């Protein structure tokens, strides 16, 4: 199992009313891009959220949340949330809303910008 389909469906329901959502297979899981920028994703049974780096230290103190270390290097502004931190719909809403709120200020990845440049 690459990623939790049940969790992916929960996230899809939460994002269903938004435009500019794109799903991409990434990092052995599923990423939900919003406005062309990574917003949330699923890696195995965990939710990955791109959040405001200024909130990072406060967020990782919360139930079920830890720093994303997919590359074996901690990534400030990216967190994993395990089931205990998103058990209820309200919990899941909290994490998704944090990621959506930051998305408007988040920078596009360098890879995305260079791919869109015309030669």
Phi and psi restraints in degrees (range 20) as a CNS / XPLOR table:
assign (resid 1 and name C) (resid 2 and name N)
       (resid 2 and name CA) (resid 2 and name C) 1.0 -74.9 20.0 2
assign (resid 2 and name N) (resid 2 and name CA)
       (resid 2 and name C) (resid 3 and name N) 1.0 -43.4 20.0 2
assign (resid 2 and name C) (resid 3 and name N)
       (resid 3 and name CA) (resid 3 and name C) 1.0 -152.7 20.0 2
assign (resid 3 and name N) (resid 3 and name CA)
       (resid 3 and name C) (resid 4 and name N) 1.0 160.1 20.0 2
assign (resid 3 and name C) (resid 4 and name N)
       (resid 4 and name CA) (resid 4 and name C) 1.0 -74.9 20.0 2
assign (resid 4 and name N) (resid 4 and name CA)
       (resid 4 and name C) (resid 5 and name N) 1.0 107.1 20.0 2
assign (resid 4 and name C) (resid 5 and name N)
       (resid 5 and name CA) (resid 5 and name C) 1.0 -63.9 20.0 2
assign (resid 5 and name N) (resid 5 and name CA)
       (resid 5 and name C) (resid 6 and name N) 1.0 -35.9 20.0 2
assign (resid 5 and name C) (resid 6 and name N)
       (resid 6 and name CA) (resid 6 and name C) 1.0 -62.8 20.0 2
assign (resid 6 and name N) (resid 6 and name CA)
       (resid 6 and name C) (resid 7 and name N) 1.0 -43.0 20.0 2
assign (resid 6 and name C) (resid 7 and name N)
       (resid 7 and name CA) (resid 7 and name C) 1.0 -65.9 20.0 2
assign (resid 7 and name N) (resid 7 and name CA)
       (resid 7 and name C) (resid 8 and name N) 1.0 -41.2 20.0 2
assign (resid 7 and name C) (resid 8 and name N)
       (resid 8 and name CA) (resid 8 and name C) 1.0 -58.5 20.0 2
assign (resid 8 and name N) (resid 8 and name CA)
       (resid 8 and name C) (resid 9 and name N) 1.0 -41.3 20.0 2
assign (resid 8 and name C) (resid 9 and name N)
       (resid 9 and name CA) (resid 9 and name C) 1.0 -66.9 20.0 2
assign (resid 9 and name N) (resid 9 and name CA)
       (resid 9 and name C) (resid 10 and name N) 1.0 -36.8 20.0 2
assign (resid 9 and name C) (resid 10 and name N)
       (resid 10 and name CA) (resid 10 and name C) 1.0 -61.9 20.0 2
assign (resid 10 and name N) (resid 10 and name CA)
       (resid 10 and name C) (resid 11 and name N) 1.0 -42.6 20.0 2
assign (resid 10 and name C) (resid 11 and name N)
       (resid 11 and name CA) (resid 11 and name C) 1.0 -67.0 20.0 2
assign (resid 11 and name N) (resid 11 and name CA)
       (resid 11 and name C) (resid 12 and name N) 1.0 -43.7 20.0 2
assign (resid 11 and name C) (resid 12 and name N)
       (resid 12 and name CA) (resid 12 and name C) 1.0 -55.6 20.0 2
assign (resid 12 and name N) (resid 12 and name CA)
       (resid 12 and name C) (resid 13 and name N) 1.0 -42.2 20.0 2
assign (resid 12 and name C) (resid 13 and name N)
       (resid 13 and name CA) (resid 13 and name C) 1.0 -61.0 20.0 2
assign (resid 13 and name N) (resid 13 and name CA)
       (resid 13 and name C) (resid 14 and name N) 1.0 -41.4 20.0 2
assign (resid 13 and name C) (resid 14 and name N)
       (resid 14 and name CA) (resid 14 and name C) 1.0 -68.3 20.0 2
assign (resid 14 and name N) (resid 14 and name CA)
       (resid 14 and name C) (resid 15 and name N) 1.0 -29.1 20.0 2
assign (resid 14 and name C) (resid 15 and name N)
       (resid 15 and name CA) (resid 15 and name C) 1.0 -99.4 20.0 2
assign (resid 15 and name N) (resid 15 and name CA)
       (resid 15 and name C) (resid 16 and name N) 1.0 -0.8 20.0 2
assign (resid 15 and name C) (resid 16 and name N)
       (resid 16 and name CA) (resid 16 and name C) 1.0 -57.5 20.0 2
assign (resid 16 and name N) (resid 16 and name CA)
       (resid 16 and name C) (resid 17 and name N) 1.0 -31.7 20.0 2
assign (resid 16 and name C) (resid 17 and name N)
       (resid 17 and name CA) (resid 17 and name C) 1.0 -87.5 20.0 2
assign (resid 17 and name N) (resid 17 and name CA)
       (resid 17 and name C) (resid 18 and name N) 1.0 0.3 20.0 2
assign (resid 17 and name C) (resid 18 and name N)
       (resid 18 and name CA) (resid 18 and name C) 1.0 -95.8 20.0 2
assign (resid 18 and name N) (resid 18 and name CA)
       (resid 18 and name C) (resid 19 and name N) 1.0 146.6 20.0 2
assign (resid 18 and name C) (resid 19 and name N)
       (resid 19 and name CA) (resid 19 and name C) 1.0 -94.5 20.0 2
assign (resid 19 and name N) (resid 19 and name CA)
       (resid 19 and name C) (resid 20 and name N) 1.0 170.4 20.0 2
assign (resid 19 and name C) (resid 20 and name N)
       (resid 20 and name CA) (resid 20 and name C) 1.0 65.1 20.0 2
assign (resid 20 and name N) (resid 20 and name CA)
       (resid 20 and name C) (resid 21 and name N) 1.0 29.2 20.0 2
assign (resid 20 and name C) (resid 21 and name N)
       (resid 21 and name CA) (resid 21 and name C) 1.0 -99.3 20.0 2
assign (resid 21 and name N) (resid 21 and name CA)
       (resid 21 and name C) (resid 22 and name N) 1.0 133.2 20.0 2
assign (resid 21 and name C) (resid 22 and name N)
       (resid 22 and name CA) (resid 22 and name C) 1.0 -134.6 20.0 2
assign (resid 22 and name N) (resid 22 and name CA)
       (resid 22 and name C) (resid 23 and name N) 1.0 135.8 20.0 2
assign (resid 22 and name C) (resid 23 and name N)
       (resid 23 and name CA) (resid 23 and name C) 1.0 -97.0 20.0 2
assign (resid 23 and name N) (resid 23 and name CA)
       (resid 23 and name C) (resid 24 and name N) 1.0 135.7 20.0 2
assign (resid 23 and name C) (resid 24 and name N)
       (resid 24 and name CA) (resid 24 and name C) 1.0 -135.9 20.0 2
assign (resid 24 and name N) (resid 24 and name CA)
       (resid 24 and name C) (resid 25 and name N) 1.0 137.6 20.0 2
assign (resid 24 and name C) (resid 25 and name N)
       (resid 25 and name CA) (resid 25 and name C) 1.0 -73.2 20.0 2
assign (resid 25 and name N) (resid 25 and name CA)
       (resid 25 and name C) (resid 26 and name N) 1.0 119.9 20.0 2
assign (resid 25 and name C) (resid 26 and name N)
       (resid 26 and name CA) (resid 26 and name C) 1.0 -147.4 20.0 2
assign (resid 26 and name N) (resid 26 and name CA)
       (resid 26 and name C) (resid 27 and name N) 1.0 154.4 20.0 2
assign (resid 26 and name C) (resid 27 and name N)
       (resid 27 and name CA) (resid 27 and name C) 1.0 42.0 20.0 2
assign (resid 27 and name N) (resid 27 and name CA)
       (resid 27 and name C) (resid 28 and name N) 1.0 40.7 20.0 2
assign (resid 27 and name C) (resid 28 and name N)
       (resid 28 and name CA) (resid 28 and name C) 1.0 69.5 20.0 2
assign (resid 28 and name N) (resid 28 and name CA)
       (resid 28 and name C) (resid 29 and name N) 1.0 14.6 20.0 2
assign (resid 28 and name C) (resid 29 and name N)
       (resid 29 and name CA) (resid 29 and name C) 1.0 -143.1 20.0 2
assign (resid 29 and name N) (resid 29 and name CA)
       (resid 29 and name C) (resid 30 and name N) 1.0 -148.0 20.0 2
assign (resid 29 and name C) (resid 30 and name N)
       (resid 30 and name CA) (resid 30 and name C) 1.0 -129.8 20.0 2
assign (resid 30 and name N) (resid 30 and name CA)
       (resid 30 and name C) (resid 31 and name N) 1.0 130.0 20.0 2
assign (resid 30 and name C) (resid 31 and name N)
       (resid 31 and name CA) (resid 31 and name C) 1.0 -111.5 20.0 2
assign (resid 31 and name N) (resid 31 and name CA)
       (resid 31 and name C) (resid 32 and name N) 1.0 141.8 20.0 2
assign (resid 31 and name C) (resid 32 and name N)
       (resid 32 and name CA) (resid 32 and name C) 1.0 -107.3 20.0 2
assign (resid 32 and name N) (resid 32 and name CA)
       (resid 32 and name C) (resid 33 and name N) 1.0 112.9 20.0 2
assign (resid 32 and name C) (resid 33 and name N)
       (resid 33 and name CA) (resid 33 and name C) 1.0 -92.3 20.0 2
assign (resid 33 and name N) (resid 33 and name CA)
       (resid 33 and name C) (resid 34 and name N) 1.0 137.4 20.0 2
assign (resid 33 and name C) (resid 34 and name N)
       (resid 34 and name CA) (resid 34 and name C) 1.0 -126.7 20.0 2
assign (resid 34 and name N) (resid 34 and name CA)
       (resid 34 and name C) (resid 35 and name N) 1.0 126.3 20.0 2
assign (resid 34 and name C) (resid 35 and name N)
       (resid 35 and name CA) (resid 35 and name C) 1.0 54.0 20.0 2
assign (resid 35 and name N) (resid 35 and name CA)
       (resid 35 and name C) (resid 36 and name N) 1.0 35.8 20.0 2
assign (resid 35 and name C) (resid 36 and name N)
       (resid 36 and name CA) (resid 36 and name C) 1.0 77.9 20.0 2
assign (resid 36 and name N) (resid 36 and name CA)
       (resid 36 and name C) (resid 37 and name N) 1.0 7.3 20.0 2
assign (resid 36 and name C) (resid 37 and name N)
       (resid 37 and name CA) (resid 37 and name C) 1.0 -123.0 20.0 2
assign (resid 37 and name N) (resid 37 and name CA)
       (resid 37 and name C) (resid 38 and name N) 1.0 142.2 20.0 2
assign (resid 37 and name C) (resid 38 and name N)
       (resid 38 and name CA) (resid 38 and name C) 1.0 -60.7 20.0 2
assign (resid 38 and name N) (resid 38 and name CA)
       (resid 38 and name C) (resid 39 and name N) 1.0 131.7 20.0 2
assign (resid 38 and name C) (resid 39 and name N)
       (resid 39 and name CA) (resid 39 and name C) 1.0 -119.1 20.0 2
assign (resid 39 and name N) (resid 39 and name CA)
       (resid 39 and name C) (resid 40 and name N) 1.0 -62.3 20.0 2
assign (resid 39 and name C) (resid 40 and name N)
       (resid 40 and name CA) (resid 40 and name C) 1.0 -137.1 20.0 2
assign (resid 40 and name N) (resid 40 and name CA)
       (resid 40 and name C) (resid 41 and name N) 1.0 164.8 20.0 2
assign (resid 40 and name C) (resid 41 and name N)
       (resid 41 and name CA) (resid 41 and name C) 1.0 -159.9 20.0 2
assign (resid 41 and name N) (resid 41 and name CA)
       (resid 41 and name C) (resid 42 and name N) 1.0 174.6 20.0 2
assign (resid 41 and name C) (resid 42 and name N)
       (resid 42 and name CA) (resid 42 and name C) 1.0 -125.5 20.0 2
assign (resid 42 and name N) (resid 42 and name CA)
       (resid 42 and name C) (resid 43 and name N) 1.0 125.7 20.0 2
assign (resid 42 and name C) (resid 43 and name N)
       (resid 43 and name CA) (resid 43 and name C) 1.0 -125.5 20.0 2
assign (resid 43 and name N) (resid 43 and name CA)
       (resid 43 and name C) (resid 44 and name N) 1.0 112.8 20.0 2
assign (resid 43 and name C) (resid 44 and name N)
       (resid 44 and name CA) (resid 44 and name C) 1.0 56.5 20.0 2
assign (resid 44 and name N) (resid 44 and name CA)
       (resid 44 and name C) (resid 45 and name N) 1.0 -113.9 20.0 2
assign (resid 44 and name C) (resid 45 and name N)
       (resid 45 and name CA) (resid 45 and name C) 1.0 -107.0 20.0 2
assign (resid 45 and name N) (resid 45 and name CA)
       (resid 45 and name C) (resid 46 and name N) 1.0 13.1 20.0 2
assign (resid 45 and name C) (resid 46 and name N)
       (resid 46 and name CA) (resid 46 and name C) 1.0 -112.6 20.0 2
assign (resid 46 and name N) (resid 46 and name CA)
       (resid 46 and name C) (resid 47 and name N) 1.0 149.1 20.0 2
assign (resid 46 and name C) (resid 47 and name N)
       (resid 47 and name CA) (resid 47 and name C) 1.0 -89.6 20.0 2
assign (resid 47 and name N) (resid 47 and name CA)
       (resid 47 and name C) (resid 48 and name N) 1.0 132.5 20.0 2
assign (resid 47 and name C) (resid 48 and name N)
       (resid 48 and name CA) (resid 48 and name C) 1.0 -106.2 20.0 2
assign (resid 48 and name N) (resid 48 and name CA)
       (resid 48 and name C) (resid 49 and name N) 1.0 132.4 20.0 2
assign (resid 48 and name C) (resid 49 and name N)
       (resid 49 and name CA) (resid 49 and name C) 1.0 -127.4 20.0 2
assign (resid 49 and name N) (resid 49 and name CA)
       (resid 49 and name C) (resid 50 and name N) 1.0 136.7 20.0 2
assign (resid 49 and name C) (resid 50 and name N)
       (resid 50 and name CA) (resid 50 and name C) 1.0 -94.4 20.0 2
assign (resid 50 and name N) (resid 50 and name CA)
       (resid 50 and name C) (resid 51 and name N) 1.0 115.7 20.0 2
assign (resid 50 and name C) (resid 51 and name N)
       (resid 51 and name CA) (resid 51 and name C) 1.0 -124.7 20.0 2
assign (resid 51 and name N) (resid 51 and name CA)
       (resid 51 and name C) (resid 52 and name N) 1.0 168.9 20.0 2
assign (resid 51 and name C) (resid 52 and name N)
       (resid 52 and name CA) (resid 52 and name C) 1.0 -60.0 20.0 2
assign (resid 52 and name N) (resid 52 and name CA)
       (resid 52 and name C) (resid 53 and name N) 1.0 119.9 20.0 2
assign (resid 52 and name C) (resid 53 and name N)
       (resid 53 and name CA) (resid 53 and name C) 1.0 -56.3 20.0 2
assign (resid 53 and name N) (resid 53 and name CA)
       (resid 53 and name C) (resid 54 and name N) 1.0 -27.3 20.0 2
assign (resid 53 and name C) (resid 54 and name N)
       (resid 54 and name CA) (resid 54 and name C) 1.0 -68.5 20.0 2
assign (resid 54 and name N) (resid 54 and name CA)
       (resid 54 and name C) (resid 55 and name N) 1.0 -21.2 20.0 2
assign (resid 54 and name C) (resid 55 and name N)
       (resid 55 and name CA) (resid 55 and name C) 1.0 -95.9 20.0 2
assign (resid 55 and name N) (resid 55 and name CA)
       (resid 55 and name C) (resid 56 and name N) 1.0 -8.3 20.0 2
assign (resid 55 and name C) (resid 56 and name N)
       (resid 56 and name CA) (resid 56 and name C) 1.0 -51.3 20.0 2
assign (resid 56 and name N) (resid 56 and name CA)
       (resid 56 and name C) (resid 57 and name N) 1.0 -55.3 20.0 2
assign (resid 56 and name C) (resid 57 and name N)
       (resid 57 and name CA) (resid 57 and name C) 1.0 -60.6 20.0 2
assign (resid 57 and name N) (resid 57 and name CA)
       (resid 57 and name C) (resid 58 and name N) 1.0 -36.5 20.0 2
assign (resid 57 and name C) (resid 58 and name N)
       (resid 58 and name CA) (resid 58 and name C) 1.0 -68.9 20.0 2
assign (resid 58 and name N) (resid 58 and name CA)
       (resid 58 and name C) (resid 59 and name N) 1.0 -40.6 20.0 2
assign (resid 58 and name C) (resid 59 and name N)
       (resid 59 and name CA) (resid 59 and name C) 1.0 -68.3 20.0 2
assign (resid 59 and name N) (resid 59 and name CA)
       (resid 59 and name C) (resid 60 and name N) 1.0 -38.4 20.0 2
assign (resid 59 and name C) (resid 60 and name N)
       (resid 60 and name CA) (resid 60 and name C) 1.0 -70.0 20.0 2
assign (resid 60 and name N) (resid 60 and name CA)
       (resid 60 and name C) (resid 61 and name N) 1.0 -7.8 20.0 2
assign (resid 60 and name C) (resid 61 and name N)
       (resid 61 and name CA) (resid 61 and name C) 1.0 -83.6 20.0 2
assign (resid 61 and name N) (resid 61 and name CA)
       (resid 61 and name C) (resid 62 and name N) 1.0 -10.6 20.0 2
assign (resid 61 and name C) (resid 62 and name N)
       (resid 62 and name CA) (resid 62 and name C) 1.0 -81.6 20.0 2
assign (resid 62 and name N) (resid 62 and name CA)
       (resid 62 and name C) (resid 63 and name N) 1.0 155.7 20.0 2
assign (resid 62 and name C) (resid 63 and name N)
       (resid 63 and name CA) (resid 63 and name C) 1.0 -50.5 20.0 2
assign (resid 63 and name N) (resid 63 and name CA)
       (resid 63 and name C) (resid 64 and name N) 1.0 123.8 20.0 2
assign (resid 63 and name C) (resid 64 and name N)
       (resid 64 and name CA) (resid 64 and name C) 1.0 78.4 20.0 2
assign (resid 64 and name N) (resid 64 and name CA)
       (resid 64 and name C) (resid 65 and name N) 1.0 3.6 20.0 2
assign (resid 64 and name C) (resid 65 and name N)
       (resid 65 and name CA) (resid 65 and name C) 1.0 -105.1 20.0 2
assign (resid 65 and name N) (resid 65 and name CA)
       (resid 65 and name C) (resid 66 and name N) 1.0 140.8 20.0 2
assign (resid 65 and name C) (resid 66 and name N)
       (resid 66 and name CA) (resid 66 and name C) 1.0 -148.9 20.0 2
assign (resid 66 and name N) (resid 66 and name CA)
       (resid 66 and name C) (resid 67 and name N) 1.0 161.6 20.0 2
assign (resid 66 and name C) (resid 67 and name N)
       (resid 67 and name CA) (resid 67 and name C) 1.0 -66.2 20.0 2
assign (resid 67 and name N) (resid 67 and name CA)
       (resid 67 and name C) (resid 68 and name N) 1.0 136.7 20.0 2
assign (resid 67 and name C) (resid 68 and name N)
       (resid 68 and name CA) (resid 68 and name C) 1.0 -69.2 20.0 2
assign (resid 68 and name N) (resid 68 and name CA)
       (resid 68 and name C) (resid 69 and name N) 1.0 130.0 20.0 2
assign (resid 68 and name C) (resid 69 and name N)
       (resid 69 and name CA) (resid 69 and name C) 1.0 -136.0 20.0 2
assign (resid 69 and name N) (resid 69 and name CA)
       (resid 69 and name C) (resid 70 and name N) 1.0 40.2 20.0 2
assign (resid 69 and name C) (resid 70 and name N)
       (resid 70 and name CA) (resid 70 and name C) 1.0 -55.7 20.0 2
assign (resid 70 and name N) (resid 70 and name CA)
       (resid 70 and name C) (resid 71 and name N) 1.0 -38.0 20.0 2
assign (resid 70 and name C) (resid 71 and name N)
       (resid 71 and name CA) (resid 71 and name C) 1.0 -92.0 20.0 2
assign (resid 71 and name N) (resid 71 and name CA)
       (resid 71 and name C) (resid 72 and name N) 1.0 12.7 20.0 2
assign (resid 71 and name C) (resid 72 and name N)
       (resid 72 and name CA) (resid 72 and name C) 1.0 67.6 20.0 2
assign (resid 72 and name N) (resid 72 and name CA)
       (resid 72 and name C) (resid 73 and name N) 1.0 16.4 20.0 2
assign (resid 72 and name C) (resid 73 and name N)
       (resid 73 and name CA) (resid 73 and name C) 1.0 -126.8 20.0 2
assign (resid 73 and name N) (resid 73 and name CA)
       (resid 73 and name C) (resid 74 and name N) 1.0 128.7 20.0 2
assign (resid 73 and name C) (resid 74 and name N)
       (resid 74 and name CA) (resid 74 and name C) 1.0 -57.8 20.0 2
assign (resid 74 and name N) (resid 74 and name CA)
       (resid 74 and name C) (resid 75 and name N) 1.0 137.6 20.0 2
assign (resid 74 and name C) (resid 75 and name N)
       (resid 75 and name CA) (resid 75 and name C) 1.0 -119.0 20.0 2
assign (resid 75 and name N) (resid 75 and name CA)
       (resid 75 and name C) (resid 76 and name N) 1.0 102.0 20.0 2
assign (resid 75 and name C) (resid 76 and name N)
       (resid 76 and name CA) (resid 76 and name C) 1.0 -65.9 20.0 2
assign (resid 76 and name N) (resid 76 and name CA)
       (resid 76 and name C) (resid 77 and name N) 1.0 131.6 20.0 2
assign (resid 76 and name C) (resid 77 and name N)
       (resid 77 and name CA) (resid 77 and name C) 1.0 98.2 20.0 2
assign (resid 77 and name N) (resid 77 and name CA)
       (resid 77 and name C) (resid 78 and name N) 1.0 -3.7 20.0 2
assign (resid 77 and name C) (resid 78 and name N)
       (resid 78 and name CA) (resid 78 and name C) 1.0 -128.0 20.0 2
assign (resid 78 and name N) (resid 78 and name CA)
       (resid 78 and name C) (resid 79 and name N) 1.0 128.6 20.0 2
assign (resid 78 and name C) (resid 79 and name N)
       (resid 79 and name CA) (resid 79 and name C) 1.0 -131.0 20.0 2
assign (resid 79 and name N) (resid 79 and name CA)
       (resid 79 and name C) (resid 80 and name N) 1.0 153.5 20.0 2
assign (resid 79 and name C) (resid 80 and name N)
       (resid 80 and name CA) (resid 80 and name C) 1.0 -103.0 20.0 2
assign (resid 80 and name N) (resid 80 and name CA)
       (resid 80 and name C) (resid 81 and name N) 1.0 142.2 20.0 2
assign (resid 80 and name C) (resid 81 and name N)
       (resid 81 and name CA) (resid 81 and name C) 1.0 -125.6 20.0 2
assign (resid 81 and name N) (resid 81 and name CA)
       (resid 81 and name C) (resid 82 and name N) 1.0 121.4 20.0 2
assign (resid 81 and name C) (resid 82 and name N)
       (resid 82 and name CA) (resid 82 and name C) 1.0 -86.9 20.0 2
assign (resid 82 and name N) (resid 82 and name CA)
       (resid 82 and name C) (resid 83 and name N) 1.0 172.9 20.0 2
assign (resid 82 and name C) (resid 83 and name N)
       (resid 83 and name CA) (resid 83 and name C) 1.0 -50.5 20.0 2
assign (resid 83 and name N) (resid 83 and name CA)
       (resid 83 and name C) (resid 84 and name N) 1.0 -40.0 20.0 2
assign (resid 83 and name C) (resid 84 and name N)
       (resid 84 and name CA) (resid 84 and name C) 1.0 -63.5 20.0 2
assign (resid 84 and name N) (resid 84 and name CA)
       (resid 84 and name C) (resid 85 and name N) 1.0 -20.3 20.0 2
assign (resid 84 and name C) (resid 85 and name N)
       (resid 85 and name CA) (resid 85 and name C) 1.0 -96.5 20.0 2
assign (resid 85 and name N) (resid 85 and name CA)
       (resid 85 and name C) (resid 86 and name N) 1.0 -2.8 20.0 2
assign (resid 85 and name C) (resid 86 and name N)
       (resid 86 and name CA) (resid 86 and name C) 1.0 -142.9 20.0 2
assign (resid 86 and name N) (resid 86 and name CA)
       (resid 86 and name C) (resid 87 and name N) 1.0 33.2 20.0 2
assign (resid 86 and name C) (resid 87 and name N)
       (resid 87 and name CA) (resid 87 and name C) 1.0 -62.4 20.0 2
assign (resid 87 and name N) (resid 87 and name CA)
       (resid 87 and name C) (resid 88 and name N) 1.0 -43.7 20.0 2
assign (resid 87 and name C) (resid 88 and name N)
       (resid 88 and name CA) (resid 88 and name C) 1.0 -94.2 20.0 2
assign (resid 88 and name N) (resid 88 and name CA)
       (resid 88 and name C) (resid 89 and name N) 1.0 162.6 20.0 2
assign (resid 88 and name C) (resid 89 and name N)
       (resid 89 and name CA) (resid 89 and name C) 1.0 -61.9 20.0 2
assign (resid 89 and name N) (resid 89 and name CA)
       (resid 89 and name C) (resid 90 and name N) 1.0 -35.8 20.0 2
assign (resid 89 and name C) (resid 90 and name N)
       (resid 90 and name CA) (resid 90 and name C) 1.0 -64.4 20.0 2
assign (resid 90 and name N) (resid 90 and name CA)
       (resid 90 and name C) (resid 91 and name N) 1.0 -39.2 20.0 2
assign (resid 90 and name C) (resid 91 and name N)
       (resid 91 and name CA) (resid 91 and name C) 1.0 -63.2 20.0 2
assign (resid 91 and name N) (resid 91 and name CA)
       (resid 91 and name C) (resid 92 and name N) 1.0 -46.9 20.0 2
assign (resid 91 and name C) (resid 92 and name N)
       (resid 92 and name CA) (resid 92 and name C) 1.0 -62.8 20.0 2
assign (resid 92 and name N) (resid 92 and name CA)
       (resid 92 and name C) (resid 93 and name N) 1.0 -42.2 20.0 2
assign (resid 92 and name C) (resid 93 and name N)
       (resid 93 and name CA) (resid 93 and name C) 1.0 -56.8 20.0 2
assign (resid 93 and name N) (resid 93 and name CA)
       (resid 93 and name C) (resid 94 and name N) 1.0 -43.4 20.0 2
assign (resid 93 and name C) (resid 94 and name N)
       (resid 94 and name CA) (resid 94 and name C) 1.0 -55.8 20.0 2
assign (resid 94 and name N) (resid 94 and name CA)
       (resid 94 and name C) (resid 95 and name N) 1.0 -50.7 20.0 2
assign (resid 94 and name C) (resid 95 and name N)
       (resid 95 and name CA) (resid 95 and name C) 1.0 -67.7 20.0 2
assign (resid 95 and name N) (resid 95 and name CA)
       (resid 95 and name C) (resid 96 and name N) 1.0 -43.5 20.0 2
assign (resid 95 and name C) (resid 96 and name N)
       (resid 96 and name CA) (resid 96 and name C) 1.0 -64.8 20.0 2
assign (resid 96 and name N) (resid 96 and name CA)
       (resid 96 and name C) (resid 97 and name N) 1.0 -41.8 20.0 2
assign (resid 96 and name C) (resid 97 and name N)
       (resid 97 and name CA) (resid 97 and name C) 1.0 -63.9 20.0 2
assign (resid 97 and name N) (resid 97 and name CA)
       (resid 97 and name C) (resid 98 and name N) 1.0 -37.8 20.0 2
assign (resid 97 and name C) (resid 98 and name N)
       (resid 98 and name CA) (resid 98 and name C) 1.0 -59.7 20.0 2
assign (resid 98 and name N) (resid 98 and name CA)
       (resid 98 and name C) (resid 99 and name N) 1.0 -45.1 20.0 2
assign (resid 98 and name C) (resid 99 and name N)
       (resid 99 and name CA) (resid 99 and name C) 1.0 -67.4 20.0 2
assign (resid 99 and name N) (resid 99 and name CA)
       (resid 99 and name C) (resid 100 and name N) 1.0 -41.8 20.0 2
assign (resid 99 and name C) (resid 100 and name N)
       (resid 100 and name CA) (resid 100 and name C) 1.0 -64.2 20.0 2
assign (resid 100 and name N) (resid 100 and name CA)
       (resid 100 and name C) (resid 101 and name N) 1.0 -41.3 20.0 2
assign (resid 100 and name C) (resid 101 and name N)
       (resid 101 and name CA) (resid 101 and name C) 1.0 -62.3 20.0 2
assign (resid 101 and name N) (resid 101 and name CA)
       (resid 101 and name C) (resid 102 and name N) 1.0 -42.9 20.0 2
assign (resid 101 and name C) (resid 102 and name N)
       (resid 102 and name CA) (resid 102 and name C) 1.0 -72.5 20.0 2
assign (resid 102 and name N) (resid 102 and name CA)
       (resid 102 and name C) (resid 103 and name N) 1.0 -27.9 20.0 2
assign (resid 102 and name C) (resid 103 and name N)
       (resid 103 and name CA) (resid 103 and name C) 1.0 -54.3 20.0 2
assign (resid 103 and name N) (resid 103 and name CA)
       (resid 103 and name C) (resid 104 and name N) 1.0 -35.1 20.0 2
assign (resid 103 and name C) (resid 104 and name N)
       (resid 104 and name CA) (resid 104 and name C) 1.0 -65.4 20.0 2
assign (resid 104 and name N) (resid 104 and name CA)
       (resid 104 and name C) (resid 105 and name N) 1.0 -27.0 20.0 2
assign (resid 104 and name C) (resid 105 and name N)
       (resid 105 and name CA) (resid 105 and name C) 1.0 -101.2 20.0 2
assign (resid 105 and name N) (resid 105 and name CA)
       (resid 105 and name C) (resid 106 and name N) 1.0 -13.7 20.0 2
assign (resid 105 and name C) (resid 106 and name N)
       (resid 106 and name CA) (resid 106 and name C) 1.0 -68.2 20.0 2
assign (resid 106 and name N) (resid 106 and name CA)
       (resid 106 and name C) (resid 107 and name N) 1.0 146.3 20.0 2
assign (resid 106 and name C) (resid 107 and name N)
       (resid 107 and name CA) (resid 107 and name C) 1.0 -86.3 20.0 2
assign (resid 107 and name N) (resid 107 and name CA)
       (resid 107 and name C) (resid 108 and name N) 1.0 148.3 20.0 2
assign (resid 107 and name C) (resid 108 and name N)
       (resid 108 and name CA) (resid 108 and name C) 1.0 -68.2 20.0 2
assign (resid 108 and name N) (resid 108 and name CA)
       (resid 108 and name C) (resid 109 and name N) 1.0 152.6 20.0 2
assign (resid 108 and name C) (resid 109 and name N)
       (resid 109 and name CA) (resid 109 and name C) 1.0 -67.5 20.0 2
assign (resid 109 and name N) (resid 109 and name CA)
       (resid 109 and name C) (resid 110 and name N) 1.0 153.0 20.0 2
assign (resid 109 and name C) (resid 110 and name N)
       (resid 110 and name CA) (resid 110 and name C) 1.0 -59.9 20.0 2
assign (resid 110 and name N) (resid 110 and name CA)
       (resid 110 and name C) (resid 111 and name N) 1.0 -36.2 20.0 2
assign (resid 110 and name C) (resid 111 and name N)
       (resid 111 and name CA) (resid 111 and name C) 1.0 -61.8 20.0 2
assign (resid 111 and name N) (resid 111 and name CA)
       (resid 111 and name C) (resid 112 and name N) 1.0 -42.2 20.0 2
assign (resid 111 and name C) (resid 112 and name N)
       (resid 112 and name CA) (resid 112 and name C) 1.0 -63.9 20.0 2
assign (resid 112 and name N) (resid 112 and name CA)
       (resid 112 and name C) (resid 113 and name N) 1.0 -42.1 20.0 2
assign (resid 112 and name C) (resid 113 and name N)
       (resid 113 and name CA) (resid 113 and name C) 1.0 -64.7 20.0 2
assign (resid 113 and name N) (resid 113 and name CA)
       (resid 113 and name C) (resid 114 and name N) 1.0 -45.6 20.0 2
assign (resid 113 and name C) (resid 114 and name N)
       (resid 114 and name CA) (resid 114 and name C) 1.0 -68.4 20.0 2
assign (resid 114 and name N) (resid 114 and name CA)
       (resid 114 and name C) (resid 115 and name N) 1.0 -31.4 20.0 2
assign (resid 114 and name C) (resid 115 and name N)
       (resid 115 and name CA) (resid 115 and name C) 1.0 -68.9 20.0 2
assign (resid 115 and name N) (resid 115 and name CA)
       (resid 115 and name C) (resid 116 and name N) 1.0 -26.4 20.0 2
assign (resid 115 and name C) (resid 116 and name N)
       (resid 116 and name CA) (resid 116 and name C) 1.0 -91.1 20.0 2
assign (resid 116 and name N) (resid 116 and name CA)
       (resid 116 and name C) (resid 117 and name N) 1.0 -8.2 20.0 2
assign (resid 116 and name C) (resid 117 and name N)
       (resid 117 and name CA) (resid 117 and name C) 1.0 -70.0 20.0 2
assign (resid 117 and name N) (resid 117 and name CA)
       (resid 117 and name C) (resid 118 and name N) 1.0 140.6 20.0 2
assign (resid 117 and name C) (resid 118 and name N)
       (resid 118 and name CA) (resid 118 and name C) 1.0 -92.7 20.0 2
assign (resid 118 and name N) (resid 118 and name CA)
       (resid 118 and name C) (resid 119 and name N) 1.0 140.9 20.0 2
